[in-house]
């Protein structure tokens, strides 16, 4: 356990981490042995740390209750990312679980430092109010009685992969591990809104969770969707994740699920839904989580956009999971490559693979289709001659969106989706 | 009687039960991060750690620049309600620009 908690190799010359750990964490770690770490940190990292492949990328590996050892970005509020090596192990799960990110490995991201750590489900209610015919205050049992659907969908942080932004930008410096693919179970938001009766003239629906800011005068974290989006039948209020109650750190007891859209909309610890007859004015819609308002959502590096708009759906992405950057592979022998792709909801049409840095491309074999919002696996066999090779996967969606070969830049480091490169040496 | 759910041990049975339960989640005690010594270290520690853990600072990339640090501090004051006296802000910005991400 001591190793698990050893601080990263001195971030600063004389940086000290005082391990102010009482019995609490000791008991937690001891009680969580079922989640054995199945992935080692990067070999170059100090024991108990992970090294993300960008400057100042050393992070402690920590194990919080309900989670396996995860890469810790911050402690207060808790922010964890999934070690990237985990994603390749998902191919080895039983077919009904294939590519499903386990709850104890799913990333955690918060904006607010005050978390609802003590929830009394006897008194917990979901309130639906505002511009409605009949305000509702629903217990969890009453909410469940309204109906139930399940959907496999990717959740991804707006700033996933921010650490790869070039030039670097401020904000949470994550690798590729702030994404996950889970089966969400809950009631369609439309059902709940229909029960309350949305009145004529409603334009947006606002969502607020029980987390709150460190200082009372700071803006609370709340988000909004258009009425049409909120009533599309896919947006849901989920109480279960992979057939278990939501883990606390992923939003217990209820969270919004917005298939295909970035995680900022997936409000955790949801407790209030407000129907509005005018656009929502909240800080995290009007000032934060915004992209340059142009077709590419980008600006010249280091410059500011003239105007911005709220971030919305994922851009298509794909990853090679079978081989890590810098790996050595046998030359002249068939090699099995695999990985996955996902997009904002049209589904993946094809994934192409290049072994020469993007000059020549070959088609790969797609895995089973678990739905248009889910991870879509791909695999490909190739034989590499001796030497260094730059492997790239490039996905194209049913809507015709294709990953760019050149990274674009925006001031917040949101929505990275450039074709990623994995360099290997065949010997 | 209220049951204490340890989230890690929650099982699908709970889903089907529909029984109202209480849940408590215990975050581990926070590791104290000591910033490297230098003018501004104590101010940064006191003002920043009042609202969030100091890894918010120490994980930032090198080369953000003093201007970016100053604007971030302004945002913490103006938006998030941090109580940082005006005369301390430049000291903290200069300190963070000097120490973060350099090794």
Interface residues (C-beta under 8 A of the other chain):
Chain A: X5 X7 X10 X11 X12 X13 X14 X15 X16 X17 X18 X19 X20 X21 X22 X24 X25 X28 X31 X32 X34 X54 X55 X56 X59 X60 X62 X64 X65 X66 X67 X72 X73 X74 X75 X76 X77 X78 X104 X113 X115 X117 X118 X119 X120 X121 X122 X124 X139 X140 X141 X144 X163 X167 X168 X169 X170 X172 X173 X185 X213 X214 X215 X216 X217 X218 X219 X239 X240 X243 X244 X245 X247 X248 X249 X252 X253 X283 X287
Chain B: X2 X5 X6 X7 X8 X10 X11 X12 X14 X15 X18 X20 X21 X22 X23 X24 X25 X26 X27 X28 X29 X30 X31 X32 X33 X34 X35 X36 X37 X50 X51 X52 X53 X55 X56 X58 X59 X60 X61 X62 X63 X64 X68 X72 X79 X80 X81 X82 X99 X100 X101 X102 X103
